[in-house]
Amino acid sequence: TFPENVLAKSNYTTTISEGGPSVPLSIGVTTNIVLLSKEPLHPKKADRRIGYFSR
């Protein structure tokens, strides 16, 4: 990680009992807040890599 970035990790835990015995469920979520560069980024008009894995 970089000193300017913020990393937040959360764990959500619940019990599901839809039509059967109760089952515990845990979900981990990680959020990264990254400081953008001082120089604006330019969007790409097209990128041949888009859709590569769905072909």
N, C-alpha and C positions, 0 to 999 in steps of 0.2 A: 504494500500500500504506500501511498504518498502522504506526506504530512498535511496537505491541503484538502484531502478527500475525507469523506465521512462514510463509515461502514456501519450499518445497523442490522443486527441479526435478531429475529424474533422466532419464537416457537409457539405454535398454537396447538393445544391439546383439547380433545373433546371425546365424548363417547357416543357411538352410533348404535341405535337399537331399532332399526327399520325392519320389522317383521321377523326378528330372530333374536338370538342372544346379544347382549351388549358387547361391542367391540371397541377398544380404545383406538383413537386415531390421532397421530401427531404429524404436524406439517411444519417444516422449517422454511422461513423466508429470509432472504438476504437482499438488502437494498443498498446500492452504492450511489452516493452523491458525489459527483466528480466536478472539480473546478475546471471550467472551460479555459482554453488558451486566450491570451489577450488579443491575439490576431483572429478575426472571424474565420470560421471554416466555410468553405465553398461547397454547396451541394453538387453531387454528381448527376449529370443528365441521364446517363445510362451506365450500367455495369453488367458485363457479360456473365458475371458470377451469380447474378440473381436467378433463382430457380434451378440452380445446378443440381441439387439433390432430388428435385421432383421430376426430373426428365427421365 
